[in-house]
Amino acid sequence: MPFPPRASIAMAASAIWKETAMLVIDMQSDARPRWGGHCSSVIRAVSVARERGILLVWVVREHDPRGRDVELFRRHLYVNGTGPTAKGSEGAELVDGLVIKEGDYKLTKTRFSAFFATHLHSLLRGSGISRLVVVGVQTPNCIRQTVFDAVALDYQQVTVISDATAAATPEVHSANIVDMKNVEWRR
């Protein structure tokens, strides 16, 4: 059987990219201790996504400086109008090398999952998105919860780029990657 012409392959790939969004999760200055050396992998992944015309959704945490919208277990971190990723703070800014550009979308969340109490699902479905690629931090919390919610919401394909995601330790990261790989039942 002959191979399909290159133009056919390119058209098929182009159609898939139009149905794909990349979620760039919590790549903010205050998360720096958690992302270690994987930032360059995230920058490369974002670059490839842009080349392919994939929708980029920048999922960021931005909290009330007084911590009124923060999980109860983290409220003690917000004193005197400051705390991690407080709205308008330097810590809430994206890390060096990552920039939101025209055509990208910024989504603010206040919990682990990018889907919880946000309009992300509506945005993605309204944009014809059925496939997700996930990069960012923190693997056992925001990455994992977002992936599980995407699976529960019936996204056709959810891909986590393991070297463009990170956790506090390599062991925690690896264990969560293995756990997410086992979400799908195979017969």
URCORQUI-V141269 format. One record per residue. N is the residue number from 1. RES is the residue in three letters. OMEGA is omega in degrees with one decimal (* if undefined). Layout:
N_RES_OMEGA, N_RES_OMEGA
//
This chain:
1_MET_-179.5, 2_PRO_176.4, 3_PHE_176.4, 4_PRO_178.1, 5_PRO_-179.6, 6_ARG_-179.6, 7_ALA_179.0, 8_SER_178.8, 9_ILE_-180.0, 10_ALA_179.2, 11_MET_179.4, 12_ALA_178.5, 13_ALA_179.7, 14_SER_178.7, 15_ALA_179.0, 16_ILE_-178.4, 17_TRP_179.2, 18_LYS_178.7, 19_GLU_-173.5, 20_THR_171.9, 21_ALA_173.0, 22_MET_174.9, 23_LEU_178.0, 24_VAL_-167.1, 25_ILE_168.6, 26_ASP_178.0, 27_MET_-174.8, 28_GLN_-176.0, 29_SER_-179.1, 30_ASP_177.8, 31_ALA_-175.4, 32_ARG_-178.8, 33_PRO_-176.4, 34_ARG_-174.5, 35_TRP_173.1, 36_GLY_-174.9, 37_GLY_-176.3, 38_HIS_-177.3, 39_CYS_179.9, 40_SER_176.5, 41_SER_176.9, 42_VAL_178.9, 43_ILE_177.4, 44_ARG_-179.8, 45_ALA_178.3, 46_VAL_179.3, 47_SER_178.6, 48_VAL_178.5, 49_ALA_178.8, 50_ARG_179.5, 51_GLU_-176.8, 52_ARG_180.0, 53_GLY_178.8, 54_ILE_176.8, 55_LEU_176.4, 56_LEU_176.3, 57_VAL_-180.0, 58_TRP_-178.6, 59_VAL_-176.6, 60_VAL_171.0, 61_ARG_171.1, 62_GLU_-176.3, 63_HIS_171.0, 64_ASP_-178.6, 65_PRO_177.8, 66_ARG_177.3, 67_GLY_-176.3, 68_ARG_-179.4, 69_ASP_-177.7, 70_VAL_174.9, 71_GLU_-177.9, 72_LEU_-175.9, 73_PHE_179.5, 74_ARG_-175.5, 75_ARG_-179.7, 76_HIS_179.7, 77_LEU_-176.2, 78_TYR_178.5, 79_VAL_177.9, 80_ASN_176.6, 81_GLY_176.7, 82_THR_177.2, 83_GLY_-178.2, 84_PRO_179.2, 85_THR_175.2, 86_ALA_-178.4, 87_LYS_178.4, 88_GLY_-178.3, 89_SER_176.5, 90_GLU_-179.7, 91_GLY_178.9, 92_ALA_-178.5, 93_GLU_175.6, 94_LEU_178.3, 95_VAL_178.8, 96_ASP_178.2, 97_GLY_178.6, 98_LEU_-175.8, 99_VAL_173.6, 100_ILE_-178.1, 101_LYS_177.4, 102_GLU_-178.2, 103_GLY_174.6, 104_ASP_178.4, 105_TYR_176.2, 106_LYS_179.9, 107_LEU_179.6, 108_THR_177.5, 109_LYS_177.6, 110_THR_178.3, 111_ARG_-177.0, 112_PHE_-175.1, 113_SER_175.6, 114_ALA_-179.6, 115_PHE_-173.6, 116_PHE_176.3, 117_ALA_173.7, 118_THR_177.8, 119_HIS_-176.4, 120_LEU_-178.1, 121_HIS_178.4, 122_SER_178.2, 123_LEU_-177.4, 124_LEU_179.9, 125_ARG_178.1, 126_GLY_178.1, 127_SER_179.3, 128_GLY_-176.8, 129_ILE_176.1, 130_SER_-178.0, 131_ARG_-179.3, 132_LEU_170.3, 133_VAL_-173.4, 134_VAL_175.3, 135_VAL_175.4, 136_GLY_-179.8, 137_VAL_-2.9, 138_GLN_-170.3, 139_THR_-176.4, 140_PRO_-176.1, 141_ASN_-171.4, 142_CYS_179.2, 143_ILE_-176.3, 144_ARG_-177.9, 145_GLN_177.6, 146_THR_179.2, 147_VAL_-179.7, 148_PHE_177.7, 149_ASP_178.0, 150_ALA_177.1, 151_VAL_179.5, 152_ALA_179.9, 153_LEU_173.8, 154_ASP_170.6, 155_TYR_-173.2, 156_GLN_-178.9, 157_GLN_176.5, 158_VAL_-177.2, 159_THR_174.2, 160_VAL_176.2, 161_ILE_-169.8, 162_SER_179.5, 163_ASP_175.1, 164_ALA_173.1, 165_THR_-176.9, 166_ALA_176.5, 167_ALA_-178.1, 168_ALA_177.1, 169_THR_176.6, 170_PRO_-179.4, 171_GLU_178.1, 172_VAL_178.5, 173_HIS_-177.9, 174_SER_-179.8, 175_ALA_-179.7, 176_ASN_175.0, 177_ILE_178.3, 178_VAL_179.9, 179_ASP_179.5, 180_MET_177.1, 181_LYS_-177.5, 182_ASN_177.8, 183_VAL_-174.5, 184_GLU_174.6, 185_TRP_175.7, 186_ARG_178.3, 187_ARG_*
//
